[in-house]
Amino acid sequence: MLQDLQRVLATYWQQFLYILPKLFIALLLLIVAVFVANRVSGLLGGRLRRRSTDPLLADFLASIGKWVMVGLGLMLALNILGFSGIVGSLVGAAGVSAFIVGFAFKDIAENFLAGVILAFNRPFHINDTVEIKGLIGHVEALNLRITLIRTFDGKHIYLPNSLVLKEPLINYTRDGNLRQEFLVSVELGENASPDVATTIILNYLRTIADVQQTPQAPYVNLEKTTATTADLRVYFWADAEDYRRGVLQLKSRLMQEVKQELLGAGLGVPALAGA
């Protein structure tokens, strides 16, 4: 029995010595393929970013190019080791085994295809402010599997590309313009009318450089009125390039200053709401 074990071990050792040069060449080829893929991906990404206005698409294409070259290097390494059947299965993607592997990696393939669609359809760009399933933040990256957004409080959220593609997506900064509104309750007294408060608000908004006047001018709608009070909803358009600073902080400032304008005109402001 000991002699049989020694014979088996000797056979395995001979087979290992026989395949060792091929293993060394395959490993060296794979290392070279990864190195070349990283270099070419970096050069390709740099050129695409210089020529394209969308760095998101440039980074995505560079990432795809990198993994394609790594995959080719892996298939060549397998072919050197004598696993030509595996290479043929990978290239042909046929048979029961390919179906099982495809089913097992269904989510990965789905996220990859969704990433390709997002990269070319481009519903958002880098630094756009988007909302997906109630999550709001700046888009920081799109890769082969996930979309990375950073919330206003600094959290990084990794969303599967398939989720981003399927769910309704709100882009707050796509065209650079965004309408905001707030509700102000005004105590008019017995002699003043809602038109007086509306005129005061509009005259003030026309003096603010950050509030767009053309083609969308600010306006005020009367929503509710009593004998001495009126609820006025104020609408204005602003530059949405920086959603948090350019719009939300502007809205907060306008609410405070509109209140002061109305108080300065002798009108009361018992309530002020952001929506």
N, C-alpha and C positions, 0 to 999 in steps of 0.2 A: 504493500500500500504506500509505503514511504517512497519507493522508487517511482510509482505512478505519479505521486505528487511532484517529485523532482522533475519528472519528464514533462509534466504539464507546465510547471513554472519555467523550465528551460525553453519550452515552445513559445510561451508568452514573451519571454525575454528576447528571443530571436525575432519575434514579430515586432516587438517594441523597437529593437535596434534597426529593423528594416524600415519602420515608418518614421523613425526619429528625424532623419534629414528632411522628409516631407513635412513633418510637423513643424520643424524649425523654419522652413521656407514659408509655410502657410501662415505661421504666427508673424513672421517678418513682413509678409505681404499685407496682413491685416493691420499691423501697426503703421506701415507706410500709407495704406488706404485711409486710415483715420487721420493721420497727419496731413495728407494731401487734401482730404475733405475739409478739414478745419481751415487750412490756408485758402483753398479755393472759395469756400463759403464766405470767409472774411472779405476777400477781394471782390467777390460777386456782390455781397451785401453793400460794400462801400460804393461800388459803381452805381448800383441800383438806387441807393439813397441820394447820390449826387444828381442823378438824372430824373428821379421820380419825385413828385410832390407828396407822395404817400409813403412814409418810412415803414408803416405797418405792412404793406404789401411787399416791400423790398426785403424786410426781415423774414417774412414768411417764405418767400421764394428762395432766399439764401438757405433757410433751414431745410426746405425740401431738397435742394441740391446737395446739401451735406449728407443727408441720410440716404439719398439715392447712391452716392459714391461709396458710402460705407457698406451699403447692401451689396453693391457690385463686388467690392473687395471681399466681403464674407463669402459670396458665392464662388469666387475664384479660389479662395482658401479651401472651401469644402471640396471643390473639384480637384485640387492638388492632393488632398488627403484620400481621394478615391470615392468620395460620397457624391458621385455624379447623379445618382438616382434622386438624392435629396435636392440637388440643384435643379434637376428636371422638374421635380414636383413643385419647387418654389416658383420656377419660371412659368410652368404650365398652369399651376393652380387648379389641378384637376384631381378627380378621384375622391374617395370617401374621406381619406385623411385630410385633404384640403378643405372639405366641407366641415369636418369636425373642428379643425383649427380656426377656420373662418367664423364658425359659430361661437367658439370660445372667446375670440377676440372681436366679437361683434361691436362692443362698446368703443373699443379703441379705433376700429375702422370707421365707425359712425362719427366719432369726434374728429378724426382726420378729414373725412369728406366734408363735414360741416365747416372745418377750418378753411378748407380750400374754397368753399362757397363764400364764406365770410370775407376771405382775403380778396376775392375778385368782385364780389357784390358790393363790398365796402359800405355797410350801414353806419360805420363809425371810423374815425381816425384816431391816431395817438393823441391823448390829452382831451378828447371829447368827453363831455359829461353825459353819461347815459344812466337809464334806470331799467333794471331787469328784475322782475319778480319782487319789486319793492326795494331793491338794493340800488343805491345811487352812488356813483363815484366816477373818477377819471379813468379812462382806458389807458393802461400802461403797456400791455403786450398782448400779442396773439401768436401762439405757437401751434404745433401740430395737434395738441390735445386740449389745451385750455385757453380761455381768455382771462387775463388778469386785470382787475379794476381795483383802484385804491379809493376808499371812502374818504369823506371829508374829515373824519376823525382819525385817519391814519391807518385803518385796517386794510389789509390786502385780501381780496376775495378771489379765489380761483374757481372760475365757472367752466364746466365742460362745454366745448364748442357746440355740441348737439343741443344743449339747453339754450344757449344764446340764440341759436338758429331757430328753434321751435317757439320760444316764448316771445310775446310782444315786447319790443324794445323801443324805449323813448329816448331820443337823442335831443338833449336840450341845447346843443351848440352847433348843430349841423349847418345851418345857413347863416349863423352869426347874429340872428335877431330873435328876441324872445319877449312875449308879452307877459306882463305881471299885473297884479291887481291887489287892491286892499279896500276894506270897507270902513268908512268913517261915519259915525253918528254925530249929528250936529244939532245943537239946541239953537233954534232960530229966534226964539222970542215971539212976540205977538205981531210985529210989523214986518220982519224980514221974510223973504221967500227962499225956497231951495236954489233958485237961480243966483242969488247973491253969493251963497257958499260955493256953488259951481264955478262962478266967475273968479272968485278968489283962488280956488285950487288951480284952475287952468292957467291963470296969469302967473302963478308961482311956478308951475311945471314948465312953462315956456322959457323961464330964465335958467333952467338947469341944463348944462351942456351935455350931461350923460343921458338925458331923456331925448329920444328921437322925436323930431318934429315932422320929418318927411321920410318916406311916403306914408308912415303910420303916425299920425298925431295923437297925443293923449286925449282922452275923453272921459266924461263922467256920466254915469247913469243913475237916475233916481229909482231906488228900489222900494222904499217905504216912507210914508210921511204921515204925521199927525198934525194936530193944530199948531204945535210949537217945535216939533223935531222933524228931522229928515235923515234917512239912511242913504248915503251916497257911495256908490262903488266906483273907485278910481282905476282907470286902465292906462297903462303906459308901456312903451316899447323901449328896450335897452339892448346894448351890445352884449351878446351871450358868449363871447369868446372865453371868458373866465366866469363860469356860472356862479360860483360862490361869491367871489369878490365883486364881479361886474354887475351882478343882478341882485342877489339876495341882500348884500350889504347896502346897495343903492336903494332897494325897496325899504329897508329898515330906516335909512336916513330920511327918505321922502316922507314916510309916515310920521316921523317925529317933527319934521319941519312943516308939513302941512298942518299938523295940529297947532303949532306955534303961530302960523299965519292966521288961522281961524280965530284963535284966542286973541291975537293982536287986533283983529277986526271987531272984537266984542262979541263973538259967538262962542258958545260952549261946545266942548267935545267930550261927552260922557263916555264914549266907547270908541275903540280903534282896533280893528281886526285885520290880520294879514291875509285872509282869504274870504 
